[in-house]
C-alpha cells in the first residue's frame, strides 16, 4: 500500500461500493416514482430517488456532504412514512427498513473512511 499523508491509499478510498448501491436504488426509485406520479400517486419516490442519486455522486467523489444528504433523506422518509401510515410498525417497516439499514452501515468507521 502507498502512504499518502500518513494514511494508506486503501483506507483513504471513498465508499464507492455504497455509492453504487445508492445510485442503483436511486435510479429504481426515480423511475418507479415518476411512473407513480403519472398515475396520480405521491411524488415521494421520485424526489427521494433523485436525492439518492445526488447522495451517491457526492459519496463517490468522497464528499462528506453525501452522508449528510443521506441523513436528510432518511429523516424525510421517516416523516413521510409517519404521515402516511402513522405508528403502525408493520407498515413502517417496509418504508423505513432499507433506509435505516443503509444509514447504520454508513455510520460505521470503515464506511466513512475517505470522506472529506
N, CA and C of each residue as an Amber inpcrd file, in Angstrom:
protein
   348
   0.8260000  -1.1790000   0.0000000   0.0000000   0.0000000   0.0000000
   0.8720000   1.2450000   0.0000000   0.4230000   2.2540000  -0.6840000
   1.1380000   3.5170000  -0.7680000   0.6620000   4.4250000   0.3610000
   1.6050000   5.0880000   1.0150000   1.2590000   6.0110000   2.0990000
   0.9820000   7.3960000   1.5210000  -0.1340000   7.9870000   1.8970000
  -0.4940000   9.3350000   1.4780000  -0.8280000  10.1180000   2.7310000
   0.0210000  11.0690000   3.0870000  -0.2470000  11.9010000   4.2540000
  -0.4000000  11.0990000   5.5330000   0.3720000  10.0260000   5.6910000
   0.2910000   9.2180000   6.8980000  -0.7740000   8.1370000   6.8480000
  -1.6200000   8.1330000   5.8030000  -2.6630000   7.1100000   5.6660000
  -2.4320000   6.3440000   4.3830000  -2.7620000   5.0900000   4.3800000
  -2.6140000   4.3150000   3.1530000  -3.7210000   4.6820000   2.1840000
  -3.4500000   4.5460000   0.8950000  -4.4600000   4.8780000  -0.1150000
  -5.6460000   3.9350000  -0.0220000  -5.4130000   2.7210000   0.4490000
  -6.5180000   1.7690000   0.5720000  -7.5590000   2.2630000   1.5800000
  -7.1260000   2.7730000   2.7160000  -8.0760000   3.2310000   3.7220000
  -8.6310000   4.6100000   3.3920000  -8.0060000   5.3290000   2.4550000
  -8.4480000   6.6740000   2.1180000  -9.4660000   6.6950000   0.9820000
  -9.7920000   5.5330000   0.4460000 -10.7530000   5.4660000  -0.6470000
 -12.1550000   5.8120000  -0.1770000 -12.9010000   6.5950000  -0.9560000
 -14.2890000   6.8640000  -0.5930000 -15.1340000   5.5900000  -0.6820000
 -16.2750000   5.5690000  -0.0400000 -17.1370000   4.3630000  -0.0320000
 -17.8530000   4.1740000  -1.3630000 -17.1180000   3.7340000  -2.3630000
 -17.6740000   3.6590000  -3.7240000 -18.6840000   2.5420000  -3.9090000
 -18.5100000   1.4240000  -3.2480000 -19.4900000   0.3450000  -3.3650000
 -20.8460000   0.8030000  -2.8150000 -20.7930000   1.4980000  -1.6800000
 -22.0170000   2.0480000  -1.0990000 -22.6490000   3.0660000  -2.0460000
 -21.8020000   3.8930000  -2.6790000 -22.2950000   4.8960000  -3.6250000
 -22.9870000   4.2200000  -4.8150000 -22.4080000   3.1260000  -5.2980000
 -23.0370000   2.4070000  -6.4100000 -24.3920000   1.8230000  -6.0050000
 -24.4670000   1.3040000  -4.7830000 -25.7290000   0.7720000  -4.2820000
 -26.7850000   1.8820000  -4.2040000 -26.3830000   3.0500000  -3.6870000
 -27.3180000   4.1750000  -3.6150000 -27.7320000   4.6450000  -5.0060000
 -26.7950000   4.6360000  -5.9360000 -27.1050000   5.0420000  -7.3070000
 -28.1560000   4.1180000  -7.9210000 -27.9720000   2.8320000  -7.7440000
 -28.9330000   1.8570000  -8.2570000 -30.2950000   2.0310000  -7.5960000
 -30.3040000   2.1540000  -6.2780000 -31.5480000   2.3580000  -5.5450000
 -32.2250000   3.6580000  -5.9820000 -31.4250000   4.7040000  -6.1640000
 -31.9580000   5.9880000  -6.6040000 -32.5690000   5.9140000  -7.9960000
 -31.9230000   5.1870000  -8.8910000 -32.4580000   5.0360000 -10.2510000
 -33.7970000   4.3030000 -10.2370000 -33.8780000   3.2480000  -9.4320000
 -35.1320000   2.4850000  -9.3270000 -36.2290000   3.3570000  -8.7210000
 -35.9010000   4.0860000  -7.6470000 -36.8850000   4.9620000  -7.0080000
 -37.3430000   6.0600000  -7.9680000 -36.4150000   6.6410000  -8.7030000
 -36.7790000   7.7280000  -9.6240000 -37.6910000   7.2170000 -10.7290000
 -37.3230000   6.1110000 -11.3550000 -38.1390000   5.5620000 -12.4460000
 -39.5230000   5.1560000 -11.9470000 -39.5570000   4.4070000 -10.8550000
 -40.8490000   3.9950000 -10.3080000 -41.6550000   5.1720000  -9.7900000
 -40.9680000   6.1310000  -9.1950000 -41.6460000   7.3130000  -8.6670000
 -42.2710000   8.1630000  -9.7540000 -41.5700000   8.3230000 -10.8770000
 -42.1310000   9.0860000 -11.9870000 -43.3600000   8.3940000 -12.5620000
 -43.2900000   7.0690000 -12.6310000 -44.4430000   6.3070000 -13.1090000
 -45.6210000   6.4820000 -12.1440000 -45.3440000   6.4550000 -10.8530000
 -46.3940000   6.6380000  -9.8500000 -47.0140000   8.0320000  -9.9380000
 -46.1790000   9.0550000 -10.1570000 -46.6880000  10.4240000 -10.3000000
 -47.6180000  10.5080000 -11.5060000 -47.2430000   9.8670000 -12.6080000
 -48.0920000   9.8760000 -13.8040000 -49.4390000   9.2080000 -13.5480000
 -49.4820000   8.2990000 -12.5830000 -50.7360000   7.6320000 -12.2350000
 -51.5040000   8.3810000 -11.1440000 -50.9710000   9.5330000 -10.7330000
 -51.6510000  10.3430000  -9.7270000 -51.2220000  10.0600000  -8.2960000
 -50.1170000   9.3480000  -8.1210000 -49.6540000   8.9960000  -6.7810000
 -48.7100000  10.0220000  -6.1890000 -48.1510000   9.6620000  -5.0650000
 -47.2460000  10.5210000  -4.3080000 -45.9340000  10.7620000  -5.0590000
 -45.4320000  11.9960000  -5.0290000 -44.1410000  12.2840000  -5.6590000
 -42.9460000  11.8860000  -4.7870000 -43.1980000  11.3290000  -3.6060000
 -42.1210000  10.9980000  -2.6710000 -41.0220000  10.1710000  -3.3300000
 -41.3870000   9.0930000  -3.9990000 -40.3890000   8.1790000  -4.5390000
 -39.5140000   8.8420000  -5.6030000 -40.1010000   9.6760000  -6.4370000
 -39.3190000  10.3780000  -7.4590000 -38.3400000  11.3530000  -6.8090000
 -38.7940000  12.1100000  -5.8250000 -37.9350000  13.0680000  -5.1260000
 -36.8350000  12.3400000  -4.3620000 -37.1980000  11.2910000  -3.6450000
 -36.2100000  10.5150000  -2.8860000 -35.1940000   9.8710000  -3.8310000
 -35.6410000   9.4100000  -4.9780000 -34.7320000   8.7990000  -5.9480000
 -33.6880000   9.7740000  -6.4610000 -34.1180000  10.9790000  -6.7980000
 -33.1720000  11.9990000  -7.2650000 -32.1920000  12.3570000  -6.1470000
 -32.6920000  12.4810000  -4.9260000 -31.8230000  12.8000000  -3.7860000
 -30.8200000  11.6630000  -3.5280000 -31.2450000  10.4200000  -3.6720000
 -30.3280000   9.2820000  -3.5020000 -29.2340000   9.2960000  -4.5670000
 -29.6030000   9.6410000  -5.7870000 -28.6100000   9.7290000  -6.8580000
 -27.5920000  10.8210000  -6.5420000 -28.0610000  11.9720000  -6.0830000
 -27.1580000  13.0560000  -5.7160000 -26.2490000  12.6460000  -4.5570000
 -26.8050000  11.9770000  -3.5640000 -26.0120000  11.4840000  -2.4410000
 -24.9550000  10.4960000  -2.9340000 -25.3280000   9.6200000  -3.8530000
 -24.3880000   8.6400000  -4.4040000 -23.2310000   9.3270000  -5.1320000
 -23.5370000  10.3500000  -5.9110000 -22.4880000  11.0790000  -6.6380000
 -21.5290000  11.7390000  -5.6520000 -22.0680000  12.3710000  -4.6190000
 -21.2230000  13.0210000  -3.6170000 -20.3450000  12.0040000  -2.8840000
 -20.9220000  10.8740000  -2.5120000 -20.1410000   9.8340000  -1.8340000
 -19.0780000   9.2530000  -2.7580000 -19.4060000   9.0770000  -4.0190000
 -18.4350000   8.5640000  -4.9830000 -17.2120000   9.4820000  -5.0450000
 -17.4860000  10.7760000  -4.9630000 -16.3960000  11.7610000  -5.0040000
 -15.6900000  11.9210000  -3.6560000 -16.1600000  11.1730000  -2.6570000
 -15.5260000  11.2190000  -1.3480000 -15.9550000  12.4030000  -0.4940000
 -17.1170000  12.9660000  -0.7770000 -17.5970000  14.1470000  -0.0580000
 -18.4630000  13.7360000   1.1250000 -18.1300000  14.2670000   2.2760000
 -18.9000000  14.0100000   3.4940000 -20.3380000  14.5220000   3.3510000
 -20.5430000  15.5130000   2.5100000 -21.8860000  16.0580000   2.3070000
 -22.8500000  15.0040000   1.7560000 -22.3200000  13.9770000   1.0920000
 -23.1670000  12.8800000   0.6130000 -23.7920000  12.1170000   1.7680000
 -23.0300000  11.9350000   2.8440000 -23.5600000  11.2620000   4.0330000
 -24.5970000  12.1370000   4.7270000 -24.3400000  13.4390000   4.7890000
 -25.3100000  14.3570000   5.4000000 -26.5990000  14.4090000   4.5800000
 -26.4670000  14.3870000   3.2550000 -27.6590000  14.3590000   2.4080000
 -28.4390000  13.0740000   2.6500000 -27.7250000  11.9590000   2.8080000
 -28.4140000  10.7020000   3.0980000 -29.1960000  10.8000000   4.4060000
 -28.6030000  11.4580000   5.4100000 -29.3160000  11.6650000   6.6780000
 -30.5980000  12.4620000   6.4520000 -30.5370000  13.5000000   5.6340000
 -31.7480000  14.2810000   5.3320000 -32.7920000  13.4290000   4.6100000
 -32.3340000  12.5760000   3.7010000 -33.2590000  11.6700000   3.0070000
 -33.9230000  10.7430000   4.0200000 -33.1280000  10.1990000   4.9350000
 -33.6530000   9.2980000   5.9580000 -34.6820000  10.0090000   6.8380000
 -34.3710000  11.2240000   7.2690000 -35.3170000  11.9830000   8.1030000
 -36.5890000  12.3280000   7.3200000 -36.4310000  12.7030000   6.0590000
 -37.5990000  12.9800000   5.2190000 -38.4560000  11.7480000   5.0120000
 -37.8050000  10.6150000   4.8290000 -38.5220000   9.3540000   4.6580000
 -39.2710000   8.9890000   5.9290000 -38.6390000   9.2120000   7.0670000
 -39.2940000   8.9570000   8.3500000 -40.5520000   9.8210000   8.4970000
 -40.4230000  11.1020000   8.2020000 -41.5840000  12.0000000   8.2750000
 -42.6890000  11.5860000   7.3240000 -42.3180000  11.2630000   6.0810000
 -43.3130000  10.8450000   5.0910000 -44.0050000   9.5640000   5.5310000
 -43.2370000   8.5910000   6.0150000 -43.8120000   7.3130000   6.4270000
 -44.7610000   7.4850000   7.6090000 -44.3630000   8.2950000   8.5850000
 -45.2520000   8.5400000   9.7390000 -46.5190000   9.2590000   9.3080000
 -46.4020000  10.1920000   8.3880000 -47.5750000  10.9100000   7.8860000
 -48.5050000   9.9560000   7.1320000 -47.9010000   9.0340000   6.3770000
 -48.7030000   8.1360000   5.5450000 -49.3780000   7.0180000   6.3300000
 -48.6610000   6.3960000   7.2860000 -49.2250000   5.2100000   7.9450000
 -49.3040000   5.3190000   9.4610000 -48.8250000   6.4080000  10.0350000
 -48.8740000   6.5410000  11.4870000 -47.8210000   5.6760000  12.1630000
 -48.1270000   5.1910000  13.3440000 -47.1630000   4.4370000  14.1360000
 -47.3080000   2.9190000  14.0100000 -47.9190000   2.4570000  12.9530000
 -48.0880000   1.0250000  12.7240000 -46.7550000   0.4120000  12.2850000
 -46.1230000  -0.3430000  13.1870000 -44.7900000  -0.8960000  12.9370000
 -44.7230000  -1.6890000  11.6430000 -45.6960000  -2.5330000  11.3990000
 -45.6480000  -3.4190000  10.2340000 -45.8070000  -2.6650000   8.9270000
 -46.4280000  -1.5000000   8.9600000 -46.4960000  -0.6850000   7.7520000
 -45.2750000   0.2310000   7.6210000 -44.6600000   0.5860000   8.7530000
 -43.4540000   1.4150000   8.7100000 -42.2400000   0.6170000   8.2460000
 -42.1820000  -0.6480000   8.6210000 -41.0070000  -1.4700000   8.3280000
 -40.6280000  -1.4810000   6.8460000 -41.5420000  -1.7470000   5.9150000
 -41.1230000  -1.7520000   4.5080000 -40.7590000  -0.3620000   3.9870000
 -41.2830000   0.6790000   4.5910000 -40.9760000   2.0360000   4.1570000
 -39.6360000   2.5400000   4.6890000 -39.2410000   2.0540000   5.8540000
 -38.0450000   2.5730000   6.5110000 -36.8920000   1.5880000   6.6080000
 -37.1810000   0.2930000   6.5460000 -36.1780000  -0.7280000   6.8200000
 -34.8830000  -0.5700000   6.0520000 -34.9480000  -0.5170000   4.7340000
 -33.7300000  -0.4480000   3.9260000 -32.9690000   0.8460000   4.1880000
 -33.6910000   1.9440000   4.3810000 -33.0300000   3.2250000   4.6420000
 -32.2850000   3.2060000   5.9730000 -32.8860000   2.5910000   6.9790000
 -32.2380000   2.5260000   8.2880000 -31.0180000   1.6150000   8.2400000
 -31.1370000   0.4650000   7.5980000 -30.0010000  -0.4540000   7.4940000
 -28.8380000   0.2140000   6.7520000 -29.1230000   0.8590000   5.6340000
 -28.0630000   1.5390000   4.8890000 -27.4790000   2.6950000   5.6920000
 -28.3250000   3.4240000   6.4110000 -27.8510000   4.5170000   7.2480000
 -26.9550000   4.0430000   8.3710000 -27.3030000   2.9190000   8.9870000
 -26.4610000   2.3570000  10.0450000 -25.1050000   1.9330000   9.4920000
 -25.1030000   1.3560000   8.3010000 -23.8410000   0.9610000   7.6910000
 -22.9820000   2.1900000   7.4010000 -23.6200000   3.2750000   6.9690000
 -22.8850000   4.4960000   6.6650000 -22.2680000   5.1160000   7.9190000
 -22.7860000   4.7850000   9.0870000 -22.2260000   5.2910000  10.3420000
 -20.9450000   4.5700000  10.7660000 -20.6830000   3.4130000  10.2040000
 -19.5130000   2.6460000  10.6250000 -18.2300000   3.3500000  10.1810000
 -17.1420000   3.1690000  10.9330000 -15.8870000   3.8340000  10.5950000
 -15.3540000   3.4730000   9.2060000 -15.4530000   2.1980000   8.8140000
 -14.9220000   1.8050000   7.5110000 -15.7290000   2.3710000   6.3590000
 -16.9980000   2.7070000   6.5970000 -17.8010000   3.3210000   5.5410000
 -17.4790000   4.8090000   5.4050000 -17.0340000   5.4250000   6.4860000
 -16.7570000   6.8700000   6.4520000 -15.3170000   7.1970000   6.0730000
 -14.4470000   6.2040000   6.0270000 -13.0670000   6.4800000   5.6310000
 -13.0390000   7.0370000   4.2050000 -12.1940000   7.9770000   3.9940000
 -12.0430000   8.5530000   2.6500000 -12.9780000   9.7020000   2.3750000
 -13.8610000  10.0290000   3.3170000 -14.7670000  11.1650000   3.1160000
 -14.0890000  12.4390000   3.5930000 -14.1960000  13.4730000   2.7870000
 -13.6110000  14.7650000   3.1750000 -14.6950000  15.7880000   3.4080000
